[in-house]
Every structure is written in structure tokens, then in C-alpha cells.
Amino acid sequence: MSTIAADQITPARPTTDTVPSRFWEANFIALREFAAIHGHARPSRAHQTADGLLLGAWVVRQRTAYDKGALAEDRAHRLDALPGWVWRPESERRRSRVPNTTTSPEESRC
């Protein structure tokens, strides 16, 4: 029988699957409702629902889990399907601030 040294054992990477499904579902439903009302799924970090869900903080945690590879694939797909969902909102904000410096020849003659 062989033994394994403690430094050879890699702990299992936690996933968001360890988060109770009902909690995730409640927040997802709240985000879907938010998106239906506002036309996007990007609540502020401080956004709280009328039911007391800290929706903005939950969204941040989902993005962080995704970046770390710890968000279940089915959950990532469900979030992707929401209108206006972005994984990196800061990149989207930067992109929207960059002026369009490419002009067509027709535009440059005006």
C-alpha cells in the first residue's frame, strides 16, 4: 500500500454548486425580473430587492466565480441568456467610452 504525502493532495476546488440551489434560484429569478424591468441584468453592487435579497452583491459573486472557473456551466449559460448580461462590466464601460475613430470615406467628407 502506497502513501500519499500531504503536499501531493490537491484540495477539490469549491464550486458554486455548494451554494444551496434554492438561494441561487431565488437570486436568479430576482435578476431575471430586474432585467425585464430595466432592460439589462447589471444591477449596482448595492442593489437590494424589495424582498431583501442583496442582488447586486450576488451578481458580483457570480462574476467572480465565473472568473475563477467555479461557476457551474448550466448557471453560466442561464446568466448569459439574460438581456444585457455581461461578465466584465468594467470592460463594457471602457468600450462604450472609447470614441469611434474609424470613419468611412463618406463620413470624412462631411
N, CA, C and O atoms as a GROMACS GRO file, in nm:
protein
  440
    1MET      N    1   0.084  -0.117   0.000
    1MET     CA    2   0.000   0.000   0.000
    1MET      C    3   0.089   0.124   0.000
    1MET      O    4   0.178   0.137   0.084
    2SER      N    5   0.064   0.215  -0.094
    2SER     CA    6   0.146   0.336  -0.101
    2SER      C    7   0.080   0.447  -0.020
    2SER      O    8  -0.042   0.448   0.000
    3THR      N    9   0.160   0.538   0.023
    3THR     CA   10   0.108   0.653   0.097
    3THR      C   11   0.127   0.778   0.013
    3THR      O   12   0.217   0.785  -0.070
    4ILE      N   13   0.042   0.873   0.035
    4ILE     CA   14   0.048   0.999  -0.039
    4ILE      C   15   0.086   1.108   0.060
    4ILE      O   16   0.024   1.123   0.165
    5ALA      N   17   0.187   1.185   0.023
    5ALA     CA   18   0.229   1.295   0.109
    5ALA      C   19   0.123   1.404   0.106
    5ALA      O   20   0.054   1.423   0.006
    6ALA      N   21   0.111   1.475   0.215
    6ALA     CA   22   0.009   1.579   0.227
    6ALA      C   23   0.024   1.686   0.119
    6ALA      O   24  -0.076   1.741   0.073
    7ASP      N   25   0.149   1.716   0.078
    7ASP     CA   26   0.168   1.820  -0.023
    7ASP      C   27   0.134   1.772  -0.164
    7ASP      O   28   0.135   1.852  -0.258
    8GLN      N   29   0.105   1.643  -0.181
    8GLN     CA   30   0.066   1.590  -0.311
    8GLN      C   31  -0.086   1.591  -0.331
    8GLN      O   32  -0.135   1.568  -0.441
    9ILE      N   33  -0.156   1.619  -0.226
    9ILE     CA   34  -0.302   1.620  -0.234
    9ILE      C   35  -0.349   1.760  -0.271
    9ILE      O   36  -0.316   1.858  -0.203
   10THR      N   37  -0.423   1.769  -0.378
   10THR     CA   38  -0.480   1.896  -0.419
   10THR      C   39  -0.625   1.900  -0.372
   10THR      O   40  -0.705   1.813  -0.408
   11PRO      N   41  -0.658   1.998  -0.291
   11PRO     CA   42  -0.797   2.003  -0.243
   11PRO      C   43  -0.892   2.026  -0.360
   11PRO      O   44  -0.858   2.093  -0.458
   12ALA      N   45  -1.009   1.971  -0.348
   12ALA     CA   46  -1.109   1.990  -0.453
   12ALA      C   47  -1.146   2.137  -0.459
   12ALA      O   48  -1.163   2.203  -0.357
   13ARG      N   49  -1.156   2.186  -0.581
   13ARG     CA   50  -1.192   2.326  -0.599
   13ARG      C   51  -1.340   2.344  -0.568
   13ARG      O   52  -1.424   2.275  -0.626
   14PRO      N   53  -1.371   2.436  -0.478
   14PRO     CA   54  -1.513   2.455  -0.447
   14PRO      C   55  -1.584   2.515  -0.568
   14PRO      O   56  -1.525   2.593  -0.644
   15THR      N   57  -1.707   2.480  -0.586
   15THR     CA   58  -1.786   2.537  -0.694
   15THR      C   59  -1.910   2.601  -0.634
   15THR      O   60  -1.942   2.581  -0.518
   16THR      N   61  -1.977   2.677  -0.717
   16THR     CA   62  -2.099   2.740  -0.668
   16THR      C   63  -2.208   2.636  -0.651
   16THR      O   64  -2.316   2.668  -0.600
   17ASP      N   65  -2.182   2.511  -0.693
   17ASP     CA   66  -2.280   2.406  -0.670
   17ASP      C   67  -2.297   2.380  -0.521
   17ASP      O   68  -2.396   2.319  -0.479
   18THR      N   69  -2.200   2.424  -0.439
   18THR     CA   70  -2.213   2.406  -0.296
   18THR      C   71  -2.312   2.506  -0.237
   18THR      O   72  -2.357   2.490  -0.123
   19VAL      N   73  -2.345   2.609  -0.314
   19VAL     CA   74  -2.445   2.706  -0.269
   19VAL      C   75  -2.581   2.641  -0.286
   19VAL      O   76  -2.611   2.587  -0.393
   20PRO      N   77  -2.664   2.646  -0.183
   20PRO     CA   78  -2.796   2.583  -0.196
   20PRO      C   79  -2.870   2.633  -0.320
   20PRO      O   80  -2.875   2.753  -0.348
   21SER      N   81  -2.926   2.538  -0.393
   21SER     CA   82  -2.993   2.570  -0.518
   21SER      C   83  -3.108   2.668  -0.501
   21SER      O   84  -3.129   2.754  -0.587
   22ARG      N   85  -3.181   2.658  -0.393
   22ARG     CA   86  -3.295   2.749  -0.374
   22ARG      C   87  -3.250   2.894  -0.363
   22ARG      O   88  -3.315   2.984  -0.416
   23PHE      N   89  -3.138   2.917  -0.294
   23PHE     CA   90  -3.084   3.052  -0.281
   23PHE      C   91  -3.042   3.104  -0.417
   23PHE      O   92  -3.071   3.218  -0.453
   24TRP      N   93  -2.971   3.020  -0.494
   24TRP     CA   94  -2.927   3.061  -0.627
   24TRP      C   95  -3.049   3.092  -0.715
   24TRP      O   96  -3.052   3.193  -0.784
   25GLU      N   97  -3.146   3.004  -0.712
   25GLU     CA   98  -3.267   3.022  -0.793
   25GLU      C   99  -3.342   3.149  -0.756
   25GLU      O  100  -3.387   3.222  -0.844
   26ALA      N  101  -3.354   3.177  -0.627
   26ALA     CA  102  -3.424   3.298  -0.583
   26ALA      C  103  -3.355   3.423  -0.637
   26ALA      O  104  -3.421   3.516  -0.683
   27ASN      N  105  -3.223   3.424  -0.631
   27ASN     CA  106  -3.148   3.538  -0.683
   27ASN      C  107  -3.156   3.546  -0.835
   27ASN      O  108  -3.168   3.655  -0.891
   28PHE      N  109  -3.149   3.432  -0.901
   28PHE     CA  110  -3.159   3.431  -1.047
   28PHE      C  111  -3.295   3.484  -1.091
   28PHE      O  112  -3.303   3.565  -1.184
   29ILE      N  113  -3.401   3.440  -1.026
   29ILE     CA  114  -3.536   3.488  -1.059
   29ILE      C  115  -3.545   3.639  -1.037
   29ILE      O  116  -3.603   3.710  -1.118
   30ALA      N  117  -3.488   3.686  -0.927
   30ALA     CA  118  -3.489   3.830  -0.899
   30ALA      C  119  -3.411   3.906  -1.006
   30ALA      O  120  -3.451   4.015  -1.046
   31LEU      N  121  -3.300   3.849  -1.052
   31LEU     CA  122  -3.221   3.914  -1.157
   31LEU      C  123  -3.298   3.914  -1.289
   31LEU      O  124  -3.294   4.012  -1.363
   32ARG      N  125  -3.365   3.806  -1.318
   32ARG     CA  126  -3.446   3.798  -1.441
   32ARG      C  127  -3.556   3.904  -1.438
   32ARG      O  128  -3.583   3.970  -1.539
   33GLU      N  129  -3.620   3.922  -1.322
   33GLU     CA  130  -3.723   4.025  -1.307
   33GLU      C  131  -3.663   4.165  -1.321
   33GLU      O  132  -3.722   4.253  -1.383
   34PHE      N  133  -3.545   4.184  -1.261
   34PHE     CA  134  -3.475   4.312  -1.273
   34PHE      C  135  -3.448   4.343  -1.420
   34PHE      O  136  -3.471   4.455  -1.466
   35ALA      N  137  -3.400   4.243  -1.494
   35ALA     CA  138  -3.369   4.261  -1.636
   35ALA      C  139  -3.494   4.293  -1.717
   35ALA      O  140  -3.490   4.373  -1.810
   36ALA      N  141  -3.605   4.231  -1.682
   36ALA     CA  142  -3.730   4.256  -1.753
   36ALA      C  143  -3.776   4.401  -1.732
   36ALA      O  144  -3.832   4.462  -1.823
   37ILE      N  145  -3.752   4.454  -1.615
   37ILE     CA  146  -3.793   4.592  -1.584
   37ILE      C  147  -3.696   4.694  -1.642
   37ILE      O  148  -3.738   4.794  -1.700
   38HIS      N  149  -3.566   4.669  -1.626
   38HIS     CA  150  -3.464   4.768  -1.661
   38HIS      C  151  -3.401   4.748  -1.799
   38HIS      O  152  -3.330   4.835  -1.848
   39GLY      N  153  -3.426   4.634  -1.861
   39GLY     CA  154  -3.369   4.608  -1.994
   39GLY      C  155  -3.226   4.559  -1.992
   39GLY      O  156  -3.164   4.544  -2.098
   40HIS      N  157  -3.174   4.533  -1.875
   40HIS     CA  158  -3.038   4.479  -1.862
   40HIS      C  159  -3.026   4.405  -1.729
   40HIS      O  160  -3.108   4.423  -1.639
   41ALA      N  161  -2.924   4.322  -1.720
   41ALA     CA  162  -2.902   4.243  -1.598
   41ALA      C  163  -2.776   4.291  -1.527
   41ALA      O  164  -2.689   4.212  -1.493
   42ARG      N  165  -2.767   4.423  -1.506
   42ARG     CA  166  -2.649   4.481  -1.442
   42ARG      C  167  -2.689   4.571  -1.325
   42ARG      O  168  -2.671   4.692  -1.332
   43PRO      N  169  -2.743   4.513  -1.218
   43PRO     CA  170  -2.778   4.597  -1.102
   43PRO      C  171  -2.651   4.653  -1.038
   43PRO      O  172  -2.544   4.594  -1.050
   44SER      N  173  -2.665   4.765  -0.969
   44SER     CA  174  -2.549   4.820  -0.898
   44SER      C  175  -2.509   4.722  -0.787
   44SER      O  176  -2.588   4.638  -0.745
   45ARG      N  177  -2.386   4.734  -0.742
   45ARG     CA  178  -2.338   4.644  -0.635
   45ARG      C  179  -2.425   4.652  -0.511
   45ARG      O  180  -2.441   4.553  -0.439
   46ALA      N  181  -2.482   4.768  -0.485
   46ALA     CA  182  -2.560   4.789  -0.363
   46ALA      C  183  -2.708   4.756  -0.381
   46ALA      O  184  -2.786   4.770  -0.286
   47HIS      N  185  -2.748   4.714  -0.500
   47HIS     CA  186  -2.891   4.691  -0.525
   47HIS      C  187  -2.947   4.580  -0.436
   47HIS      O  188  -2.890   4.472  -0.424
   48GLN      N  189  -3.058   4.612  -0.373
   48GLN     CA  190  -3.129   4.517  -0.287
   48GLN      C  191  -3.273   4.510  -0.334
   48GLN      O  192  -3.334   4.614  -0.363
   49THR      N  193  -3.329   4.390  -0.342
   49THR     CA  194  -3.468   4.374  -0.385
   49THR      C  195  -3.562   4.412  -0.272
   49THR      O  196  -3.521   4.428  -0.157
   50ALA      N  197  -3.688   4.428  -0.306
   50ALA     CA  198  -3.791   4.458  -0.206
   50ALA      C  199  -3.800   4.345  -0.103
   50ALA      O  200  -3.840   4.367   0.012
   51ASP      N  201  -3.764   4.223  -0.145
   51ASP     CA  202  -3.766   4.107  -0.055
   51ASP      C  203  -3.641   4.098   0.032
   51ASP      O  204  -3.629   4.008   0.115
   52GLY      N  205  -3.548   4.191   0.014
   52GLY     CA  206  -3.427   4.191   0.095
   52GLY      C  207  -3.310   4.115   0.037
   52GLY      O  208  -3.207   4.101   0.103
   53LEU      N  209  -3.323   4.064  -0.086
   53LEU     CA  210  -3.209   3.995  -0.148
   53LEU      C  211  -3.104   4.097  -0.188
   53LEU      O  212  -3.136   4.200  -0.248
   54LEU      N  213  -2.980   4.070  -0.156
   54LEU     CA  214  -2.870   4.158  -0.194
   54LEU      C  215  -2.827   4.121  -0.336
   54LEU      O  216  -2.723   4.059  -0.357
   55LEU      N  217  -2.909   4.159  -0.432
   55LEU     CA  218  -2.894   4.115  -0.570
   55LEU      C  219  -2.763   4.162  -0.632
   55LEU      O  220  -2.696   4.084  -0.701
   56GLY      N  221  -2.725   4.286  -0.609
   56GLY     CA  222  -2.600   4.338  -0.666
   56GLY      C  223  -2.479   4.259  -0.617
   56GLY      O  224  -2.391   4.226  -0.696
   57ALA      N  225  -2.475   4.230  -0.489
   57ALA     CA  226  -2.364   4.152  -0.433
   57ALA      C  227  -2.364   4.010  -0.489
   57ALA      O  228  -2.258   3.953  -0.515
   58TRP      N  229  -2.482   3.953  -0.508
   58TRP     CA  230  -2.493   3.818  -0.565
   58TRP      C  231  -2.438   3.815  -0.707
   58TRP      O  232  -2.367   3.722  -0.745
   59VAL      N  233  -2.471   3.918  -0.786
   59VAL     CA  234  -2.421   3.926  -0.923
   59VAL      C  235  -2.268   3.933  -0.923
   59VAL      O  236  -2.203   3.865  -1.002
   60VAL      N  237  -2.211   4.013  -0.834
   60VAL     CA  238  -2.065   4.022  -0.823
   60VAL      C  239  -2.006   3.885  -0.792
   60VAL      O  240  -1.904   3.847  -0.850
   61ARG      N  241  -2.069   3.810  -0.701
   61ARG     CA  242  -2.018   3.677  -0.666
   61ARG      C  243  -2.026   3.581  -0.784
   61ARG      O  244  -1.938   3.496  -0.801
   62GLN      N  245  -2.130   3.593  -0.866
   62GLN     CA  246  -2.141   3.505  -0.983
   62GLN      C  247  -2.030   3.535  -1.082
   62GLN      O  248  -1.970   3.443  -1.139
   63ARG      N  249  -2.001   3.663  -1.103
   63ARG     CA  250  -1.893   3.701  -1.196
   63ARG      C  251  -1.758   3.654  -1.143
   63ARG      O  252  -1.674   3.606  -1.219
   64THR      N  253  -1.737   3.667  -1.014
   64THR     CA  254  -1.612   3.623  -0.953
   64THR      C  255  -1.597   3.473  -0.966
   64THR      O  256  -1.489   3.424  -1.002
   65ALA      N  257  -1.703   3.399  -0.938
   65ALA     CA  258  -1.698   3.253  -0.951
   65ALA      C  259  -1.669   3.213  -1.095
   65ALA      O  260  -1.593   3.119  -1.119
   66TYR      N  261  -1.728   3.282  -1.190
   66TYR     CA  262  -1.705   3.255  -1.332
   66TYR      C  263  -1.558   3.277  -1.367
   66TYR      O  264  -1.496   3.194  -1.433
   67ASP      N  265  -1.502   3.390  -1.322
   67ASP     CA  266  -1.362   3.422  -1.349
   67ASP      C  267  -1.268   3.317  -1.291
   67ASP      O  268  -1.162   3.290  -1.348
   68LYS      N  269  -1.305   3.258  -1.179
   68LYS     CA  270  -1.222   3.157  -1.114
   68LYS      C  271  -1.250   3.016  -1.168
   68LYS      O  272  -1.186   2.920  -1.125
   69GLY      N  273  -1.344   3.004  -1.260
   69GLY     CA  274  -1.379   2.873  -1.314
   69GLY      C  275  -1.461   2.790  -1.218
   69GLY      O  276  -1.464   2.667  -1.228
   70ALA      N  277  -1.527   2.856  -1.124
   70ALA     CA  278  -1.601   2.784  -1.020
   70ALA      C  279  -1.752   2.794  -1.037
   70ALA      O  280  -1.827   2.747  -0.951
   71LEU      N  281  -1.798   2.853  -1.145
   71LEU     CA  282  -1.942   2.864  -1.167
   71LEU      C  283  -1.986   2.748  -1.256
   71LEU      O  284  -1.928   2.724  -1.362
   72ALA      N  285  -2.087   2.677  -1.212
   72ALA     CA  286  -2.138   2.563  -1.289
   72ALA      C  287  -2.178   2.610  -1.429
   72ALA      O  288  -2.234   2.718  -1.446
   73GLU      N  289  -2.148   2.527  -1.528
   73GLU     CA  290  -2.171   2.563  -1.667
   73GLU      C  291  -2.317   2.597  -1.695
   73GLU      O  292  -2.346   2.692  -1.768
   74ASP      N  293  -2.408   2.520  -1.638
   74ASP     CA  294  -2.550   2.548  -1.664
   74ASP      C  295  -2.591   2.683  -1.607
   74ASP      O  296  -2.675   2.753  -1.665
   75ARG      N  297  -2.533   2.720  -1.494
   75ARG     CA  298  -2.564   2.851  -1.436
   75ARG      C  299  -2.506   2.963  -1.522
   75ARG      O  300  -2.571   3.066  -1.542
   76ALA      N  301  -2.386   2.943  -1.572
   76ALA     CA  302  -2.325   3.043  -1.660
   76ALA      C  303  -2.410   3.063  -1.786
   76ALA      O  304  -2.430   3.176  -1.830
   77HIS      N  305  -2.460   2.954  -1.843
   77HIS     CA  306  -2.544   2.964  -1.962
   77HIS      C  307  -2.674   3.038  -1.932
   77HIS      O  308  -2.721   3.119  -2.013
   78ARG      N  309  -2.731   3.012  -1.817
   78ARG     CA  310  -2.856   3.080  -1.780
   78ARG      C  311  -2.833   3.230  -1.763
   78ARG      O  312  -2.916   3.311  -1.805
   79LEU      N  313  -2.722   3.267  -1.701
   79LEU     CA  314  -2.690   3.409  -1.685
   79LEU      C  315  -2.664   3.473  -1.822
   79LEU      O  316  -2.711   3.583  -1.849
   80ASP      N  317  -2.590   3.403  -1.907
   80ASP     CA  318  -2.561   3.453  -2.042
   80ASP      C  319  -2.689   3.483  -2.120
   80ASP      O  320  -2.690   3.574  -2.203
   81ALA      N  321  -2.793   3.409  -2.095
   81ALA     CA  322  -2.918   3.425  -2.170
   81ALA      C  323  -2.999   3.547  -2.127
   81ALA      O  324  -3.094   3.585  -2.195
   82LEU      N  325  -2.962   3.609  -2.016
   82LEU     CA  326  -3.036   3.727  -1.969
   82LEU      C  327  -3.002   3.848  -2.055
   82LEU      O  328  -2.887   3.866  -2.094
   83PRO      N  329  -3.101   3.932  -2.085
   83PRO     CA  330  -3.074   4.051  -2.166
   83PRO      C  331  -2.977   4.145  -2.095
   83PRO      O  332  -2.997   4.178  -1.978
   84GLY      N  333  -2.875   4.187  -2.166
   84GLY     CA  334  -2.780   4.283  -2.111
   84GLY      C  335  -2.681   4.226  -2.011
   84GLY      O  336  -2.611   4.303  -1.945
   85TRP      N  337  -2.673   4.094  -1.997
   85TRP     CA  338  -2.577   4.035  -1.904
   85TRP      C  339  -2.436   4.051  -1.960
   85TRP      O  340  -2.414   4.027  -2.079
   86VAL      N  341  -2.341   4.092  -1.877
   86VAL     CA  342  -2.200   4.097  -1.914
   86VAL      C  343  -2.119   4.036  -1.801
   86VAL      O  344  -2.152   4.052  -1.683
   87TRP      N  345  -2.011   3.968  -1.837
   87TRP     CA  346  -1.926   3.907  -1.736
   87TRP      C  347  -1.828   4.009  -1.678
   87TRP      O  348  -1.790   3.998  -1.561
   88ARG      N  349  -1.788   4.106  -1.757
   88ARG     CA  350  -1.693   4.206  -1.709
   88ARG      C  351  -1.748   4.346  -1.740
   88ARG      O  352  -1.714   4.405  -1.842
   89PRO      N  353  -1.833   4.397  -1.651
   89PRO     CA  354  -1.897   4.526  -1.679
   89PRO      C  355  -1.798   4.641  -1.694
   89PRO      O  356  -1.824   4.736  -1.768
   90GLU      N  357  -1.683   4.635  -1.625
   90GLU     CA  358  -1.585   4.742  -1.638
   90GLU      C  359  -1.530   4.749  -1.780
   90GLU      O  360  -1.502   4.858  -1.829
   91SER      N  361  -1.513   4.635  -1.846
   91SER     CA  362  -1.468   4.633  -1.985
   91SER      C  363  -1.574   4.694  -2.076
   91SER      O  364  -1.541   4.767  -2.170
   92GLU      N  365  -1.699   4.664  -2.049
   92GLU     CA  366  -1.809   4.720  -2.128
   92GLU      C  367  -1.814   4.871  -2.112
   92GLU      O  368  -1.837   4.943  -2.210
   93ARG      N  369  -1.794   4.920  -1.990
   93ARG     CA  370  -1.798   5.065  -1.968
   93ARG      C  371  -1.683   5.133  -2.042
   93ARG      O  372  -1.702   5.237  -2.105
   94ARG      N  373  -1.563   5.073  -2.036
   94ARG     CA  374  -1.449   5.130  -2.107
   94ARG      C  375  -1.474   5.131  -2.257
   94ARG      O  376  -1.447   5.230  -2.324
   95ARG      N  377  -1.526   5.022  -2.308
   95ARG     CA  378  -1.552   5.010  -2.451
   95ARG      C  379  -1.653   5.114  -2.497
   95ARG      O  380  -1.640   5.170  -2.606
   96SER      N  381  -1.754   5.141  -2.415
   96SER     CA  382  -1.856   5.238  -2.454
   96SER      C  383  -1.805   5.382  -2.447
   96SER      O  384  -1.862   5.470  -2.509
   97ARG      N  385  -1.697   5.406  -2.372
   97ARG     CA  386  -1.640   5.540  -2.362
   97ARG      C  387  -1.539   5.571  -2.472
   97ARG      O  388  -1.509   5.687  -2.497
   98VAL      N  389  -1.487   5.468  -2.538
   98VAL     CA  390  -1.386   5.488  -2.641
   98VAL      C  391  -1.455   5.542  -2.765
   98VAL      O  392  -1.546   5.479  -2.819
   99PRO      N  393  -1.412   5.660  -2.812
   99PRO     CA  394  -1.477   5.715  -2.931
   99PRO      C  395  -1.445   5.632  -3.054
   99PRO      O  396  -1.338   5.572  -3.064
  100ASN      N  397  -1.537   5.630  -3.145
  100ASN     CA  398  -1.518   5.558  -3.270
  100ASN      C  399  -1.426   5.643  -3.358
  100ASN      O  400  -1.469   5.745  -3.411
  101THR      N  401  -1.301   5.601  -3.374
  101THR     CA  402  -1.204   5.678  -3.451
  101THR      C  403  -1.197   5.634  -3.596
  101THR      O  404  -1.126   5.694  -3.676
  102THR      N  405  -1.268   5.530  -3.629
  102THR     CA  406  -1.268   5.485  -3.768
  102THR      C  407  -1.386   5.548  -3.838
  102THR      O  408  -1.501   5.536  -3.794
  103THR      N  409  -1.359   5.613  -3.946
  103THR     CA  410  -1.466   5.674  -4.023
  103THR      C  411  -1.456   5.624  -4.166
  103THR      O  412  -1.347   5.594  -4.216
  104SER      N  413  -1.567   5.618  -4.229
  104SER     CA  414  -1.568   5.578  -4.369
  104SER      C  415  -1.530   5.699  -4.453
  104SER      O  416  -1.541   5.812  -4.406
  105PRO      N  417  -1.486   5.677  -4.576
  105PRO     CA  418  -1.452   5.792  -4.662
  105PRO      C  419  -1.569   5.889  -4.679
  105PRO      O  420  -1.548   6.010  -4.687
  106GLU      N  421  -1.691   5.836  -4.683
  106GLU     CA  422  -1.808   5.922  -4.698
  106GLU      C  423  -1.825   6.012  -4.576
  106GLU      O  424  -1.859   6.130  -4.590
  107GLU      N  425  -1.801   5.957  -4.457
  107GLU     CA  426  -1.817   6.035  -4.334
  107GLU      C  427  -1.711   6.144  -4.324
  107GLU      O  428  -1.739   6.252  -4.273
  108SER      N  429  -1.590   6.117  -4.370
  108SER     CA  430  -1.482   6.214  -4.356
  108SER      C  431  -1.499   6.333  -4.449
  108SER      O  432  -1.439   6.438  -4.425
  109ARG      N  433  -1.580   6.321  -4.554
  109ARG     CA  434  -1.604   6.432  -4.647
  109ARG      C  435  -1.706   6.531  -4.595
  109ARG      O  436  -1.717   6.642  -4.648
  110CYS      N  437  -1.778   6.496  -4.495
  110CYS     CA  438  -1.885   6.584  -4.445
  110CYS      C  439  -1.832   6.706  -4.378
  110CYS      O  440  -1.909   6.790  -4.331
   0.00000   0.00000   0.00000
